[in-house]
Amino acid sequence: MLLTNWSNELFQKHLAECYHEPLLCPNRDRGCDAVVSRGDLPEHQLTCDYMPTQCEFCGEVLPKLSKEVMCVQ
């Protein structure tokens, strides 16, 4: 096995923190189907169209994309 020098504990720690691990966007339940690496997730969250934001017009918390479509005055 290639990882013979890694202890199981160290390997599990690496898996839990790996910068390159593909993760589903936390806004998946709002409609985002993006899969991004753990290291790119913070940047994705800044630009994700499904990130919940409070509308400055109506005060409702909506996905960013919905706010731009529904609450434009």
N, C-alpha and C positions, 0 to 999 in steps of 0.2 A: 504494500500500500504506500502511496506517495506521501501521506501525512504521518508517517511513523514517528517522527520527532515531535509532533504536536501532542500534547495531552488532550484528552477528551474535553476537559474543562476549558482549556485555552481555545480549542477549536470551536466549541459552543459559544464562547465569548466573541470570537471573531465573526461567527455567523450572525450574532445579534447586533453587531456594530458595523458590519462590512459596508463601506462606502458605495460599493458597486452592486449591492443586492437590489434587485428590482422590487419595487413596492407599488401597491395600488394607491392612487390618490385618495387622501382621507375624505374628499368630497364625492366619492363614488356614489354614495346614496343620494346625492343631489343631481347626478347625471354625468359626472366626469368619468371617462373610461381610460384616462391616462395611466400608463405604467412608467414610472421613472426610477432612476437609481436613488438609493438613500441619500447620497451626496447632493443630488440635484433637486431633492424634494423641497427644500426651503425656497429655492428660486421658482419652482413650479407653483407653489402655493401663492406667491406674490402675483402671478399672472393668470392663475386658474379662473376661468369664466364662471365656475360653479362655487367659488369661495363666497360664503355668506357675508354680506355687508349691509349696513343699515342705510336705507334710502333717505337722502336729505330732504326729499319732498314729502313723503308720506310717513316716514319713521319706521316702516316695516322692515324686518330683516329678510332679505331675499338673496338668492344667488346673484352674483355680479351681473351675469348675462341677462337674467330676468329683469333686474332693476333697470338696465339700460333700455330694454324693450318696453317695459310696462310703465315706467314712471317718468318718462321724458315729458317735460312740460314746455 
